[in-house]
C-alpha cells in the first residue's frame, strides 16, 4: 500500500509456486519477451541523456556517531516472508543478541526486488505495500534513503516498472529515492564508497555505465575503500564451470578501477537466496590480518524474501581470479583462495533437512503440477487399454522427452547431459509402462482410473527423488524452488564506526510468522500472531580501514 493510501486491508500474495505449470507458462512467456526487449532495446543505452542525469550521492555523519546501512536483496515474493522482513526494516531500531542496531540511514537493495516478474502493480502489492505498512517513523532522525539495482526479474519487463519505482524521485514507503539510473555510486562517511552495478540479464556492462563509473572513480581519493554491489554471485557460477559472469565482473573492475589504489573490501550480492560469506586468504595467512579485520569479503545475502536456497552444497573454499582483489589494466591469470565462513543461513544441517522435504512439498505446493503428471500418465495408459497403441506410444515419447528437457546440469558436457537426462526420463517412462501393463492385464475401468492416479503420484515421487539425489550435479535450484520455502529470511545491517571500521551484522529469522492481523491506523499495521524473532546468523564481520 503506497503512502497516503486508505486503511483498507491491502491485497496479499502467497509465495510464488515456481513449478506450477501455469506459473511456468506465464513466467516463461514474460521472460522470453523481456529477453528480446532487453537485447534490442537496452534501456541502459539511453541513460546518458539529461533525463537520467545523476551524480554521486553523498552521505555524512557527525564525527562521533556511527553511520548505519541496511542491505536487502531478493524481495517482493510471498506476503508472509516480505511482511516479516518489512517489520524488522521498518522498526527504528532492533536489539539483537544484546546489541542495539538502529535502522540504516541508507537502504541498499541489490537486485530482484520483485517476483515472479516485474510490473507496477507487482511492485505496489508485493514490495511497497508491506514496507509501507510496517514502517515506523523516527522523529529524531531524517528519513532514510533507498537505492536499488535491478536483478534479472526486474528486467523481465524491460526495466520499465523498476525505473518508475526507484528512479523518478518518489518515496518508497518511508524511504526516499534519489537515483536516476539503474546503477549508482555513494560517498559514505570515513572513506567508504559504494559502486552498485547493473548487469542486466547477466550480460556485458554497457558503455554508458562504464563511462559513468570511470568518471566517478576519477574523483575518489587514493586509499579509500570500495563496497561493490552486483546482482548475482559470479564466484558461484565460476565454481560450476561457467566463467562468463566472473569474466564480465573482472572486466568491469579492470576497466573502472584499473591500477588505482582503491581496494574493493566488500562485495555484496543476492540472487542465490541464502546467506554465506567467503574471505580472502593469502598463502601463509590462515585467518584475519594482524589488525583483526578481513582484507576482502564476498557476501551472498539473498535471504530477503524469496524461496530459500540450499547451503549444504557450498564448497569450503573458492578459487577466484585475482582481478577481484587486485584489478589491474591487464587481465589476471592467477587466482586467490577464499575460505567460507563458519556460519551459513540456513545452516548446512537445516538445508539438508529442507531438501528432504521436497518428497511431499513438490506435489503439495505447485498447483497443477500433480494433475498434469496424472494427465500425462493417463495419455499413456488409457489409449493402450482402449487399444489405440499409437497414441500411447506418442504420449510415452513426449513424457520421456519432457523429463529429459527438464534436467539442467550444473556443468556443461554432452555425455553428462545425456546421462542425467536419462536418469529422470527412464524412471518416469518406466512408471508409465508398468502402470500400462498392469492396467491392460486387469482390463477393469475402475482399476485403470486408480492406476492412473497412482502413476501420477509415482511420477511426482520420481521427480522429487531425482531432485533430491541429483541436486549436486543438476537442478539444484529446482530442488528448493519447488518447495517455495518462506522461512530463513533476513538482511544485513552495516555500521561504519567513527574510526572508519565497517562491521557487517547478518540478521535472520528462522521461522516467519504464519498468521498476520491487519490493524488500520496503527504502526506497524500488520501484526503477527507470533512474534518475529530475529538473531545474528553469523558473527559480526569487521573490515578495518
Secondary structure, DSSP 8 states (H G I E B T S, - for coil): --TT--SS---------TT-HHHHHHHHHHHHHHHHHHHHS-GGGGTTSGGG----EE----TTS-EEEEEE-S-SS-HHHHHHHHHHHHSSEEEETTEEEE--SEEEE-S--SSSS--HHHIIIIIIHHHHHH----TTS---EEEE---TTGGGGTTHHHHHHHSSS--BTTBEE--SSSSEEEEEGGGEEEEE---TTT----HHHHHHHHHHHHTS-TT-EEEEE-SS-HHHHHHTT--HHHHHHHHHHHHHTTT-S--EEEEEE-SSSSEEEEEEE-TT--SS-TTS--S-EEEEE--SSS-----TT--SEEEEEGGGTS--SS----EEEEEE-S--BS-HHHHHHHHHTHHHHHHHSSTTHHHHHHHHHHHHHHHHHTT-HHHHHHHHHHHHHHHHHH--BSS--HHHHHHHHHHHHHHHHHHHHHHHHHHHHH--HHHHHHHHHHHHHHHHHHHHHHHHHHTTTB-HHHHHHTTT---SEEEEEEEE-TTS-EEEEEEEESS--S-EEE-TTSSSSEEESS----EESS--EEE--
